Amino acid sequence: MASVSIGDFAVMSYLSKKALRHYHDLGILEPAHIDAHTGYRFYDTSQVDHAQIIRRFRSLGMSIPDIKALLSTDDAAARTEIITSHLQQMERQLSQTKDTVAELRELLTPTKSHPRVEIRHEPAASAWAITAVVDGADIDRWFPATLRELGDALTLTGAEPEGPPGGVYDRELFADARGQATLFIPVAQVVPTPAAVRAVTIPQAELAVLIHAGSEQGIDRSYGALGSYVYEHLISHEGPIRERYLGAPASDPAAYSTTEICWPIFNTTPPPQ
């Protein structure tokens, strides 16, 4: 081993002096020696591999806490778990990137098509529901957790769902990135609900319904198509937007495969008797 100045260590490790100081402050790459009089940092040549591991994993987007955990353990299984978890995250991000690229290409070469919109009278329905005021940034966390909480409530009480789960969303949630959201599962049985769940009546409504295959990917395009159709061919009505979530197993209502987007309209056709 030999002692190396921070400048030369930067050359050897491909990490800037600023990065080396930062990693020192974080406690993941400390100098072998700091001169008490000048404050200069010195590194050992044995630390080059350590530094390059940090640089490589940072270039792959691994978080500082994960790198710190990786470098602080000699447990091969623990290291494998950290790396495998990060690889799975990268694969998810790659899939999302591919989907986004495909959507951008579609936007650059749009093909005008008429969406298949169904006009539906939705009768009032009894349901179990959870309602909250949600920030737009938190909806991706709140949504699956709340759907699963509703599913667990039915399992706990033995109540049977009368239809697929759904959501009712105030327009402020879209327009102001904060608003009231309600997730519900239709339940006709009169049994006591768990503390966090309310028995409610979802009111009747006249709706324009468009089916979106999947959950969230590309759902903005479906919302745009449905809203355009409503304003071009129908009469939009004030009120919350609804969604229905189809294709989920009873054991996991958040694992749905299709979303029905339901836009409230003013419909002059009388509902079926």
Backbone as CSV, one residue per row, in Angstrom:
resi,resn,N_x,N_y,N_z,CA_x,CA_y,CA_z,C_x,C_y,C_z
1,MET,0.850,-1.194,0.000,0.000,0.000,0.000,0.885,1.242,0.000
2,ALA,0.401,2.283,-0.625,1.113,3.553,-0.661,0.108,4.677,-0.461
3,SER,0.574,5.767,0.170,-0.275,6.923,0.433,-0.341,7.815,-0.800
4,VAL,-1.551,8.302,-1.116,-1.793,9.068,-2.333,-2.567,10.330,-1.976
5,SER,-2.192,11.469,-2.568,-2.934,12.705,-2.335,-4.334,12.591,-2.930
6,ILE,-5.225,13.437,-2.476,-6.604,13.397,-2.960,-6.666,13.678,-4.457
7,GLY,-5.769,14.554,-4.954,-5.764,14.862,-6.378,-5.414,13.662,-7.229
8,ASP,-4.336,12.948,-6.843,-3.949,11.769,-7.602,-4.941,10.628,-7.420
9,PHE,-5.547,10.555,-6.217,-6.550,9.513,-5.987,-7.781,9.761,-6.861
10,ALA,-8.076,11.039,-7.109,-9.183,11.377,-8.005,-8.909,10.849,-9.412
11,VAL,-7.660,10.973,-9.860,-7.298,10.456,-11.179,-7.427,8.941,-11.206
12,MET,-6.946,8.283,-10.151,-6.934,6.825,-10.109,-8.340,6.231,-9.977
13,SER,-9.243,6.944,-9.314,-10.570,6.399,-9.035,-11.649,6.917,-9.990
14,TYR,-11.298,7.947,-10.780,-12.283,8.591,-11.664,-13.387,9.277,-10.862
15,LEU,-13.076,9.668,-9.643,-13.989,10.436,-8.811,-13.370,11.808,-8.559
16,SER,-14.141,12.853,-8.723,-13.613,14.197,-8.508,-13.297,14.412,-7.031
17,LYS,-12.482,15.428,-6.764,-12.170,15.755,-5.371,-13.448,16.132,-4.615
18,LYS,-14.354,16.815,-5.301,-15.628,17.179,-4.669,-16.401,15.921,-4.280
19,ALA,-16.433,14.925,-5.183,-17.139,13.680,-4.887,-16.461,12.937,-3.739
20,LEU,-15.149,12.925,-3.735,-14.433,12.237,-2.663,-14.715,12.892,-1.313
21,ARG,-14.734,14.216,-1.284,-15.064,14.906,-0.025,-16.493,14.579,0.409
22,HIS,-17.399,14.512,-0.572,-18.802,14.203,-0.271,-18.928,12.802,0.306
23,TYR,-18.246,11.827,-0.297,-18.328,10.454,0.193,-17.644,10.305,1.545
24,HIS,-16.647,11.138,1.801,-16.040,11.166,3.135,-17.058,11.646,4.155
25,ASP,-17.759,12.741,3.825,-18.764,13.281,4.748,-19.880,12.277,5.024
26,LEU,-20.212,11.462,4.018,-21.274,10.469,4.176,-20.793,9.203,4.876
27,GLY,-19.494,9.064,5.018,-18.943,7.917,5.735,-18.839,6.657,4.922
28,ILE,-18.824,6.767,3.580,-18.695,5.544,2.775,-17.316,5.420,2.128
29,LEU,-16.523,6.493,2.157,-15.156,6.413,1.631,-14.307,7.432,2.385
30,GLU,-13.797,7.017,3.527,-13.025,7.923,4.370,-11.544,7.857,3.993
31,PRO,-10.840,8.976,4.014,-9.398,8.965,3.736,-8.665,8.085,4.735
32,ALA,-7.553,7.521,4.294,-6.730,6.720,5.200,-6.048,7.605,6.231
33,HIS,-5.821,8.865,5.832,-5.093,9.767,6.737,-5.446,11.210,6.390
34,ILE,-5.594,12.041,7.429,-5.812,13.478,7.239,-4.711,14.212,7.998
35,ASP,-3.971,15.046,7.285,-2.883,15.795,7.918,-3.468,16.751,8.945
36,ALA,-2.979,16.629,10.197,-3.533,17.419,11.293,-3.277,18.906,11.118
37,HIS,-2.221,19.286,10.423,-1.864,20.705,10.267,-2.510,21.328,9.037
38,THR,-2.521,20.622,7.928,-3.026,21.199,6.678,-4.465,20.796,6.359
39,GLY,-4.935,19.685,6.970,-6.267,19.179,6.655,-6.332,18.422,5.339
40,TYR,-5.186,18.237,4.690,-5.170,17.513,3.414,-5.551,16.058,3.636
41,ARG,-6.318,15.526,2.693,-6.746,14.132,2.746,-5.768,13.264,1.934
42,PHE,-5.451,12.097,2.485,-4.602,11.128,1.788,-5.293,9.767,1.808
43,TYR,-5.145,9.068,0.711,-5.780,7.761,0.555,-4.723,6.701,0.330
44,ASP,-5.049,5.443,0.616,-4.173,4.317,0.313,-4.527,3.753,-1.062
45,THR,-3.554,3.222,-1.719,-3.820,2.601,-3.022,-4.779,1.422,-2.887
46,SER,-4.867,0.838,-1.692,-5.792,-0.279,-1.472,-7.254,0.160,-1.546
47,GLN,-7.503,1.470,-1.521,-8.865,1.976,-1.540,-9.395,2.225,-2.959
48,VAL,-8.542,2.016,-3.957,-8.964,2.304,-5.332,-10.160,1.436,-5.727
49,ASP,-10.077,0.133,-5.471,-11.187,-0.752,-5.834,-12.479,-0.335,-5.132
50,HIS,-12.360,0.015,-3.869,-13.501,0.464,-3.075,-14.139,1.693,-3.730
51,ALA,-13.312,2.642,-4.129,-13.802,3.869,-4.751,-14.475,3.572,-6.090
52,GLN,-13.908,2.663,-6.848,-14.484,2.367,-8.158,-15.801,1.601,-8.040
53,ILE,-15.929,0.798,-7.001,-17.215,0.142,-6.743,-18.287,1.190,-6.490
54,ILE,-17.953,2.183,-5.657,-18.906,3.258,-5.367,-19.288,3.987,-6.651
55,ARG,-18.291,4.337,-7.465,-18.564,5.085,-8.702,-19.462,4.289,-9.641
56,ARG,-19.186,3.006,-9.778,-19.990,2.191,-10.692,-21.435,2.079,-10.225
57,PHE,-21.613,1.813,-8.938,-22.982,1.663,-8.449,-23.735,2.991,-8.462
58,ARG,-23.045,4.089,-8.211,-23.709,5.390,-8.304,-24.106,5.677,-9.746
59,SER,-23.271,5.288,-10.707,-23.617,5.506,-12.111,-24.823,4.671,-12.521
60,LEU,-25.089,3.579,-11.774,-26.258,2.739,-12.045,-27.459,3.148,-11.199
61,GLY,-27.317,4.261,-10.478,-28.455,4.801,-9.743,-28.690,4.206,-8.377
62,MET,-27.740,3.444,-7.836,-27.944,2.882,-6.501,-27.870,3.992,-5.463
63,SER,-28.750,3.925,-4.481,-28.804,4.962,-3.455,-27.586,4.877,-2.526
64,ILE,-27.257,6.001,-1.905,-26.152,6.047,-0.943,-26.377,5.066,0.214
65,PRO,-27.594,5.011,0.816,-27.796,4.039,1.906,-27.555,2.592,1.466
66,ASP,-27.968,2.250,0.237,-27.747,0.881,-0.239,-26.261,0.605,-0.470
67,ILE,-25.548,1.591,-1.013,-24.104,1.417,-1.210,-23.413,1.267,0.139
68,LYS,-23.840,2.073,1.100,-23.246,2.002,2.438,-23.497,0.628,3.061
69,ALA,-24.714,0.120,2.905,-25.033,-1.208,3.438,-24.241,-2.284,2.717
70,LEU,-24.082,-2.119,1.412,-23.343,-3.100,0.608,-21.882,-3.180,1.036
71,LEU,-21.280,-2.025,1.285,-19.859,-1.987,1.601,-19.567,-2.298,3.068
72,SER,-20.600,-2.235,3.895,-20.367,-2.423,5.330,-20.580,-3.860,5.789
73,THR,-21.000,-4.728,4.856,-21.239,-6.114,5.261,-20.318,-7.070,4.516
74,ASP,-19.937,-8.148,5.218,-19.174,-9.221,4.598,-20.073,-10.415,4.285
75,ASP,-21.371,-10.272,4.568,-22.327,-11.351,4.340,-22.663,-11.412,2.849
76,ALA,-22.266,-12.494,2.205,-22.474,-12.623,0.755,-23.959,-12.605,0.405
77,ALA,-24.785,-13.245,1.247,-26.225,-13.283,0.973,-26.830,-11.888,1.054
78,ALA,-26.377,-11.105,2.048,-26.895,-9.744,2.195,-26.490,-8.885,1.012
79,ARG,-25.251,-9.029,0.555,-24.794,-8.278,-0.621,-25.598,-8.656,-1.863
80,THR,-25.830,-9.956,-2.030,-26.590,-10.426,-3.190,-28.003,-9.857,-3.172
81,GLU,-28.608,-9.812,-1.997,-29.975,-9.285,-1.876,-30.027,-7.810,-2.258
82,ILE,-29.043,-7.029,-1.808,-29.010,-5.598,-2.126,-28.854,-5.394,-3.627
83,ILE,-27.931,-6.123,-4.231,-27.674,-5.974,-5.667,-28.867,-6.463,-6.479
84,THR,-29.454,-7.601,-6.086,-30.611,-8.133,-6.805,-31.786,-7.171,-6.744
85,SER,-32.011,-6.595,-5.565,-33.102,-5.636,-5.416,-32.901,-4.430,-6.323
86,HIS,-31.641,-3.976,-6.421,-31.372,-2.824,-7.282,-31.534,-3.190,-8.755
87,LEU,-31.121,-4.376,-9.131,-31.295,-4.816,-10.514,-32.780,-4.890,-10.885
88,GLN,-33.605,-5.379,-9.967,-35.050,-5.438,-10.227,-35.626,-4.038,-10.387
89,GLN,-35.137,-3.107,-9.582,-35.586,-1.720,-9.710,-35.190,-1.146,-11.066
90,MET,-33.961,-1.447,-11.502,-33.502,-0.964,-12.810,-34.341,-1.563,-13.936
91,GLU,-34.717,-2.836,-13.806,-35.547,-3.474,-14.826,-36.916,-2.819,-14.898
92,ARG,-37.488,-2.462,-13.738,-38.775,-1.761,-13.733,-38.650,-0.402,-14.397
93,GLN,-37.564,0.311,-14.074,-37.355,1.624,-14.681,-37.152,1.506,-16.183
94,LEU,-36.442,0.453,-16.621,-36.231,0.252,-18.051,-37.556,-0.010,-18.754
95,SER,-38.415,-0.812,-18.128,-39.718,-1.090,-18.712,-40.546,0.185,-18.820
96,GLN,-40.501,1.010,-17.766,-41.235,2.275,-17.789,-40.687,3.199,-18.874
97,THR,-39.361,3.202,-19.025,-38.752,4.044,-20.059,-39.183,3.598,-21.446
98,LYS,-39.214,2.283,-21.677,-39.651,1.761,-22.972,-41.091,2.160,-23.254
99,ASP,-41.946,2.049,-22.236,-43.349,2.437,-22.417,-43.471,3.920,-22.722
100,THR,-42.672,4.741,-22.030,-42.718,6.183,-22.251,-42.246,6.534,-23.654
101,VAL,-41.183,5.869,-24.124,-40.687,6.104,-25.480,-41.759,5.751,-26.503
102,ALA,-42.445,4.628,-26.286,-43.508,4.224,-27.207,-44.633,5.258,-27.224
103,GLU,-44.979,5.792,-26.063,-46.027,6.810,-25.999,-45.596,8.086,-26.698
104,LEU,-44.327,8.479,-26.514,-43.841,9.688,-27.175,-43.858,9.524,-28.692
105,ARG,-43.492,8.348,-29.179,-43.542,8.106,-30.621,-44.980,8.171,-31.136
106,GLU,-45.897,7.662,-30.327,-47.307,7.714,-30.712,-47.796,9.156,-30.764
107,LEU,-47.327,9.979,-29.819,-47.722,11.387,-29.814,-47.167,12.130,-31.027
108,LEU,-45.978,11.736,-31.474,-45.359,12.405,-32.622,-46.018,12.011,-33.932
109,THR,-46.623,10.830,-33.964,-47.311,10.377,-35.180,-48.731,9.962,-34.807
110,PRO,-49.563,10.929,-34.405,-50.902,10.584,-33.914,-51.809,10.078,-35.026
111,THR,-52.662,9.135,-34.659,-53.704,8.667,-35.573,-55.043,8.950,-34.903
112,LYS,-55.872,9.723,-35.590,-57.157,10.115,-35.017,-58.122,8.939,-35.071
113,SER,-58.571,8.495,-33.920,-59.542,7.410,-33.878,-60.659,7.793,-32.918
114,HIS,-61.829,7.253,-33.165,-62.971,7.544,-32.305,-62.980,6.558,-31.142
115,PRO,-62.895,7.042,-29.922,-62.892,6.125,-28.783,-64.247,5.436,-28.653
116,ARG,-64.212,4.224,-28.144,-65.450,3.480,-27.916,-65.998,3.878,-26.557
117,VAL,-67.002,4.728,-26.578,-67.578,5.280,-25.356,-68.988,4.732,-25.180
118,GLU,-69.253,4.242,-23.982,-70.578,3.719,-23.638,-71.298,4.728,-22.754
119,ILE,-72.567,4.966,-23.047,-73.391,5.814,-22.193,-74.098,4.896,-21.208
120,ARG,-73.927,5.168,-19.930,-74.410,4.236,-18.916,-75.149,4.975,-17.807
121,HIS,-76.293,4.414,-17.405,-76.966,4.872,-16.185,-76.500,3.991,-15.040
122,GLU,-75.838,4.607,-14.084,-75.307,3.872,-12.933,-76.275,4.050,-11.766
123,PRO,-76.981,2.996,-11.339,-77.916,3.146,-10.219,-77.173,3.330,-8.903
124,ALA,-77.877,3.840,-7.914,-77.288,3.974,-6.586,-76.914,2.588,-6.053
125,ALA,-75.844,2.532,-5.290,-75.363,1.239,-4.793,-74.807,1.384,-3.392
126,SER,-75.090,0.383,-2.553,-74.487,0.336,-1.218,-73.053,-0.161,-1.339
127,ALA,-72.169,0.420,-0.537,-70.749,0.061,-0.643,-70.049,0.301,0.675
128,TRP,-68.906,-0.358,0.805,-67.965,-0.029,1.867,-66.896,0.863,1.263
129,ALA,-66.535,1.912,1.984,-65.649,2.908,1.383,-64.678,3.474,2.405
130,ILE,-63.573,3.975,1.862,-62.605,4.752,2.643,-62.378,6.060,1.880
131,THR,-62.516,7.171,2.578,-62.386,8.496,1.961,-61.262,9.263,2.631
132,ALA,-60.501,10.009,1.834,-59.414,10.829,2.373,-59.184,12.011,1.441
133,VAL,-58.631,13.073,2.007,-58.124,14.173,1.193,-56.678,13.833,0.869
134,VAL,-56.369,13.717,-0.421,-55.094,13.166,-0.853,-54.359,14.181,-1.721
135,ASP,-53.045,14.290,-1.510,-52.194,15.057,-2.419,-51.904,14.212,-3.648
136,GLY,-51.835,14.877,-4.800,-51.556,14.148,-6.030,-50.274,13.349,-5.962
137,ALA,-49.267,13.878,-5.249,-47.978,13.183,-5.150,-48.080,11.911,-4.312
138,ASP,-49.129,11.809,-3.477,-49.263,10.658,-2.582,-50.241,9.608,-3.096
139,ILE,-50.933,9.893,-4.205,-52.007,9.012,-4.641,-51.492,7.628,-5.000
140,ASP,-50.284,7.532,-5.566,-49.751,6.220,-5.953,-49.468,5.331,-4.751
141,ARG,-49.207,5.946,-3.604,-48.994,5.165,-2.375,-50.333,4.866,-1.699
142,TRP,-51.202,5.886,-1.636,-52.481,5.742,-0.940,-53.397,4.744,-1.635
143,PHE,-53.416,4.766,-2.947,-54.384,3.990,-3.717,-54.285,2.483,-3.476
144,PRO,-53.129,1.824,-3.743,-53.096,0.362,-3.556,-53.255,-0.048,-2.100
145,ALA,-52.694,0.753,-1.194,-52.808,0.414,0.231,-54.268,0.458,0.680
146,THR,-55.021,1.443,0.190,-56.420,1.587,0.587,-57.287,0.514,-0.039
147,LEU,-57.035,0.179,-1.313,-57.795,-0.905,-1.941,-57.590,-2.219,-1.181
148,ARG,-56.343,-2.480,-0.808,-56.070,-3.725,-0.077,-56.695,-3.682,1.318
149,GLU,-56.743,-2.502,1.931,-57.395,-2.374,3.244,-58.883,-2.704,3.132
150,LEU,-59.520,-2.247,2.052,-60.928,-2.587,1.838,-61.104,-4.088,1.626
151,GLY,-60.221,-4.681,0.831,-60.292,-6.123,0.611,-60.106,-6.899,1.899
152,ASP,-59.175,-6.456,2.732,-58.941,-7.122,4.011,-60.163,-7.002,4.923
153,ALA,-60.857,-5.843,4.846,-62.052,-5.640,5.669,-63.143,-6.639,5.300
154,LEU,-63.314,-6.892,4.000,-64.313,-7.877,3.573,-63.926,-9.275,4.035
155,THR,-62.651,-9.604,3.898,-62.185,-10.935,4.325,-62.389,-11.115,5.819
156,LEU,-62.097,-10.068,6.585,-62.207,-10.138,8.042,-63.639,-10.378,8.495
157,THR,-64.601,-9.732,7.832,-65.995,-9.815,8.259,-66.787,-10.893,7.528
158,GLY,-66.215,-11.415,6.442,-66.943,-12.402,5.658,-67.953,-11.811,4.706
159,ALA,-67.971,-10.477,4.568,-68.901,-9.833,3.646,-68.503,-10.125,2.202
160,GLU,-69.504,-10.270,1.334,-69.253,-10.598,-0.065,-69.377,-9.356,-0.936
161,PRO,-68.419,-9.107,-1.819,-68.536,-7.971,-2.736,-69.649,-8.198,-3.744
162,GLU,-70.362,-7.125,-4.091,-71.445,-7.201,-5.065,-71.012,-6.715,-6.446
163,GLY,-69.743,-6.407,-6.597,-69.236,-5.921,-7.870,-67.791,-5.516,-7.722
164,PRO,-67.184,-5.038,-8.791,-65.768,-4.663,-8.737,-65.558,-3.392,-7.917
165,PRO,-64.355,-3.203,-7.391,-64.062,-1.967,-6.653,-64.055,-0.770,-7.587
166,GLY,-64.217,0.397,-6.986,-64.226,1.616,-7.781,-63.689,2.791,-6.994
167,GLY,-63.609,3.924,-7.656,-63.124,5.148,-7.029,-63.973,6.329,-7.454
168,VAL,-64.096,7.302,-6.558,-64.789,8.559,-6.834,-63.816,9.675,-6.492
169,TYR,-63.530,10.550,-7.475,-62.465,11.529,-7.309,-62.979,12.939,-7.611
170,ASP,-62.864,13.826,-6.612,-63.199,15.219,-6.858,-62.298,15.791,-7.941
171,ARG,-62.840,16.696,-8.735,-62.049,17.256,-9.828,-60.876,18.094,-9.318
172,GLU,-60.956,18.569,-8.078,-59.840,19.322,-7.504,-58.577,18.479,-7.416
173,LEU,-58.756,17.163,-7.270,-57.585,16.287,-7.200,-56.783,16.354,-8.496
174,PHE,-57.472,16.541,-9.624,-56.800,16.681,-10.921,-56.333,18.116,-11.130
175,ALA,-57.215,19.080,-10.817,-56.946,20.480,-11.158,-55.966,21.146,-10.199
176,ASP,-56.051,20.780,-8.911,-55.229,21.443,-7.897,-54.224,20.513,-7.243
177,ALA,-54.146,19.260,-7.725,-53.225,18.253,-7.178,-53.492,17.967,-5.708
178,ARG,-54.724,18.236,-5.260,-55.137,17.901,-3.894,-56.657,17.908,-3.853
179,GLY,-57.229,16.826,-3.351,-58.678,16.760,-3.300,-59.139,15.478,-2.640
180,GLN,-60.449,15.362,-2.548,-61.030,14.200,-1.880,-61.097,13.012,-2.819
181,ALA,-60.708,11.861,-2.303,-60.752,10.611,-3.059,-61.444,9.560,-2.211
182,THR,-62.294,8.774,-2.849,-62.996,7.689,-2.175,-62.783,6.407,-2.959
183,LEU,-62.338,5.371,-2.293,-62.294,4.043,-2.882,-63.392,3.212,-2.229
184,PHE,-64.068,2.396,-3.045,-65.198,1.635,-2.515,-65.282,0.256,-3.145
185,ILE,-65.954,-0.632,-2.434,-66.321,-1.943,-2.958,-67.807,-2.130,-2.680
186,PRO,-68.612,-2.402,-3.715,-70.050,-2.594,-3.482,-70.303,-3.774,-2.545
187,VAL,-71.083,-3.539,-1.491,-71.430,-4.570,-0.509,-72.883,-4.362,-0.129
188,ALA,-73.704,-5.382,-0.316,-75.125,-5.254,-0.003,-75.448,-5.734,1.405
189,GLN,-74.589,-6.585,1.971,-74.874,-7.147,3.287,-74.813,-6.077,4.370
190,VAL,-75.709,-6.199,5.337,-75.710,-5.277,6.470,-74.954,-5.943,7.611
191,VAL,-73.668,-5.672,7.681,-72.831,-6.186,8.767,-71.959,-5.039,9.258
192,PRO,-71.534,-5.071,10.521,-70.686,-3.982,11.038,-69.388,-3.871,10.255
193,THR,-68.990,-2.647,9.981,-67.746,-2.413,9.251,-66.596,-2.175,10.225
194,PRO,-65.368,-2.532,9.818,-64.200,-2.181,10.640,-64.091,-0.663,10.810
195,ALA,-63.282,-0.246,11.768,-63.242,1.163,12.178,-62.926,2.123,11.039
196,ALA,-61.973,1.773,10.164,-61.530,2.708,9.129,-62.459,2.741,7.924
197,VAL,-63.442,1.843,7.910,-64.304,1.691,6.733,-65.699,2.215,7.049
198,ARG,-66.338,2.888,6.049,-67.694,3.393,6.225,-68.643,2.697,5.262
199,ALA,-69.870,2.448,5.715,-70.928,1.987,4.825,-71.560,3.229,4.194
200,VAL,-71.554,3.303,2.867,-72.034,4.491,2.164,-72.955,4.066,1.025
201,THR,-73.615,5.071,0.461,-74.376,4.865,-0.769,-73.712,5.664,-1.871
202,ILE,-73.263,4.988,-2.892,-72.712,5.664,-4.062,-73.906,6.124,-4.897
203,PRO,-74.081,7.430,-5.089,-75.305,7.913,-5.737,-75.391,7.513,-7.207
204,GLN,-76.622,7.514,-7.720,-76.817,7.218,-9.134,-76.168,8.318,-9.977
205,ALA,-75.857,7.978,-11.210,-75.205,8.949,-12.085,-75.385,8.531,-13.531
206,GLU,-75.379,9.526,-14.415,-75.318,9.287,-15.856,-73.863,9.463,-16.269
207,LEU,-73.316,8.475,-16.945,-71.880,8.445,-17.180,-71.553,8.111,-18.632
208,ALA,-70.490,8.733,-19.110,-69.846,8.302,-20.348,-68.647,7.463,-19.926
209,VAL,-68.570,6.235,-20.414,-67.585,5.275,-19.910,-66.655,4.848,-21.039
210,LEU,-65.370,4.919,-20.766,-64.350,4.444,-21.692,-63.496,3.412,-20.974
211,ILE,-63.207,2.312,-21.645,-62.400,1.247,-21.042,-60.934,1.469,-21.373
212,HIS,-60.110,1.522,-20.316,-58.658,1.656,-20.470,-58.015,0.347,-20.064
213,ALA,-57.320,-0.282,-21.003,-56.639,-1.541,-20.703,-55.418,-1.266,-19.837
214,GLY,-55.344,-1.920,-18.701,-54.214,-1.713,-17.794,-54.612,-0.841,-16.619
215,SER,-53.594,-0.410,-15.882,-53.857,0.413,-14.698,-53.529,1.866,-14.979
216,GLU,-52.261,2.265,-14.772,-51.912,3.682,-14.896,-51.196,4.037,-16.191
217,GLN,-50.472,3.093,-16.785,-49.665,3.415,-17.950,-50.558,3.893,-19.096
218,GLY,-50.345,5.137,-19.528,-51.087,5.689,-20.651,-52.502,6.116,-20.329
219,ILE,-52.872,6.127,-19.047,-54.248,6.462,-18.708,-54.557,7.934,-19.001
220,ASP,-53.523,8.777,-19.042,-53.756,10.190,-19.378,-54.318,10.318,-20.789
221,ARG,-53.839,9.453,-21.721,-54.358,9.484,-23.094,-55.836,9.106,-23.112
222,SER,-56.204,8.111,-22.298,-57.595,7.686,-22.241,-58.477,8.778,-21.645
223,TYR,-57.983,9.449,-20.626,-58.736,10.567,-20.052,-58.926,11.673,-21.095
224,GLY,-57.862,11.947,-21.836,-57.955,12.975,-22.873,-58.958,12.614,-23.943
225,ALA,-58.952,11.333,-24.364,-59.882,10.884,-25.401,-61.322,10.931,-24.914
226,LEU,-61.558,10.491,-23.683,-62.918,10.486,-23.149,-63.436,11.913,-22.954
227,GLY,-62.601,12.778,-22.340,-63.031,14.156,-22.131,-63.335,14.867,-23.439
228,SER,-62.503,14.638,-24.464,-62.740,15.257,-25.773,-64.052,14.767,-26.370
229,TYR,-64.315,13.464,-26.261,-65.546,12.906,-26.811,-66.762,13.513,-26.116
230,VAL,-66.694,13.615,-24.795,-67.819,14.171,-24.039,-68.109,15.600,-24.479
231,TYR,-67.065,16.415,-24.595,-67.286,17.820,-24.941,-67.660,18.013,-26.406
232,GLU,-67.297,17.068,-27.268,-67.625,17.191,-28.682,-68.982,16.588,-29.036
233,HIS,-69.471,15.602,-28.249,-70.677,14.878,-28.623,-71.755,14.859,-27.551
234,LEU,-71.412,15.162,-26.314,-72.359,15.048,-25.212,-72.380,16.351,-24.415
235,ILE,-72.996,16.305,-23.259,-73.017,17.462,-22.366,-72.358,17.050,-21.060
236,SER,-71.221,17.644,-20.763,-70.515,17.332,-19.517,-71.315,17.836,-18.323
237,HIS,-71.262,17.080,-17.253,-71.987,17.430,-16.036,-70.988,17.635,-14.907
238,GLU,-71.290,18.584,-14.036,-70.440,18.788,-12.862,-70.512,17.564,-11.954
239,GLY,-69.460,17.344,-11.234,-69.453,16.211,-10.324,-68.145,15.463,-10.398
240,PRO,-67.938,14.565,-9.461,-66.666,13.836,-9.410,-66.534,12.834,-10.551
241,ILE,-65.292,12.544,-10.880,-64.971,11.506,-11.854,-64.989,10.154,-11.132
242,ARG,-65.472,9.132,-11.837,-65.479,7.794,-11.256,-64.563,6.870,-12.062
243,GLU,-64.099,5.851,-11.384,-63.368,4.769,-12.044,-63.857,3.445,-11.475
244,ARG,-63.783,2.409,-12.308,-64.035,1.042,-11.860,-62.819,0.200,-12.229
245,TYR,-62.463,-0.752,-11.360,-61.247,-1.534,-11.524,-61.617,-3.001,-11.706
246,LEU,-61.388,-3.510,-12.920,-61.862,-4.835,-13.297,-60.705,-5.821,-13.423
247,GLY,-61.025,-7.089,-13.215,-60.065,-8.156,-13.478,-59.163,-8.516,-12.321
248,ALA,-59.432,-7.968,-11.132,-58.571,-8.278,-9.982,-59.073,-9.530,-9.272
249,PRO,-58.167,-10.368,-8.772,-58.614,-11.499,-7.949,-59.164,-10.994,-6.625
250,ALA,-60.069,-11.753,-6.031,-60.681,-11.335,-4.769,-59.632,-11.151,-3.676
251,SER,-58.531,-11.904,-3.783,-57.496,-11.829,-2.748,-56.661,-10.558,-2.840
252,ASP,-56.685,-9.876,-3.983,-55.874,-8.672,-4.150,-56.578,-7.701,-5.095
253,PRO,-57.478,-6.854,-4.571,-58.242,-5.940,-5.432,-57.381,-4.907,-6.144
254,ALA,-56.136,-4.718,-5.699,-55.259,-3.743,-6.359,-54.589,-4.316,-7.600
255,ALA,-54.742,-5.625,-7.850,-54.083,-6.259,-8.999,-55.056,-6.335,-10.183
256,TYR,-55.701,-5.238,-10.516,-56.684,-5.220,-11.596,-55.989,-5.069,-12.949
257,SER,-56.716,-5.432,-14.005,-56.135,-5.395,-15.348,-56.788,-4.367,-16.260
258,THR,-57.934,-3.837,-15.862,-58.675,-2.907,-16.709,-59.299,-1.821,-15.855
259,THR,-59.269,-0.590,-16.359,-59.897,0.534,-15.675,-61.027,1.088,-16.536
260,GLU,-62.208,1.209,-15.952,-63.295,1.936,-16.597,-63.265,3.376,-16.111
261,ILE,-63.079,4.317,-17.018,-63.114,5.734,-16.668,-64.524,6.235,-16.928
262,CYS,-65.125,6.862,-15.923,-66.537,7.244,-15.989,-66.679,8.756,-15.797
263,TRP,-67.075,9.452,-16.868,-67.211,10.913,-16.859,-68.685,11.266,-16.702
264,PRO,-69.042,12.059,-15.699,-70.462,12.406,-15.520,-70.970,13.284,-16.659
265,ILE,-72.176,12.955,-17.136,-72.776,13.710,-18.238,-74.217,14.047,-17.892
266,PHE,-74.782,14.989,-18.634,-76.205,15.281,-18.562,-76.872,14.513,-19.684
267,ASN,-77.681,13.533,-19.314,-78.291,12.648,-20.293,-79.802,12.836,-20.279
268,THR,-80.379,13.170,-21.425,-81.827,13.406,-21.494,-82.620,12.112,-21.702
269,THR,-81.914,11.003,-21.984,-82.602,9.714,-22.163,-82.970,9.148,-20.803
270,PRO,-84.235,8.792,-20.586,-84.602,8.261,-19.269,-83.908,6.946,-19.006
271,PRO,-83.529,6.690,-17.750,-82.849,5.437,-17.423,-83.792,4.248,-17.606
272,PRO,-83.233,3.050,-17.840,-84.084,1.855,-18.013,-84.865,1.550,-16.746
273,GLN,-86.087,1.067,-16.942,-86.945,0.749,-15.809,-86.696,-0.700,-15.332
